[in-house]
């Protein structure tokens, strides 16, 4: 497969990129080549640029079979701004599928029907900017004709693997407290290669 990766130098992104590159062709859009050289394997094709630049996106997505995005919000609207353009280019290139990392805040609430977790007391986070950005992406996907999967880990610590994560479509597994970075990356690699959750948000937690 040929996989296009956005957010490839992030905590989850570089793990996914390096693992996939062992057996597949990987193109990664990176903002800083120097930073990327310390994180990404040499056999990964790096395109330097910004995700808000359509031409840089086109170069990265060209020939791809699937897109993976580990982009975060970084207190900006980059995520919601880039998504429509990405979907347009995917359609232009006939790329059928995208897998992204979201947040547990956009999963369905168990306590208040019709609401997302970040809109209820289920979410302990009082600052909702990131969740609102991820919800915009989710709504864009819902209205698109591309196949999509949003992996939604709860608290994402940099720690050693805690074992296989529990997974649940559209909801956070009950009493889920954390989802270590290596375990989330493992689920992402599997979902990119062999999709189980078409057009679903996937709650991830130990």
Secondary structure, 3 states (H helix, E strand, C coil): CEEEEECCCCCCHHHHHHHHCCCCEEEEEECCHHHHHCCCCCCCEEEECCCCCHHHHHHHHCCCCEEEECCCCCCCCHHHHHHHHHHHHHHHCCCCEEEEECCHHHCECCCCCCCEHHHCCCCCCCCCHHHHHHHHHHHHHHCCCCEEEEEEECCCCCCCCCCCCEEEECCCCCCCCCCCHHHHHHHHHHHHHCCCCCCEEEEEEC
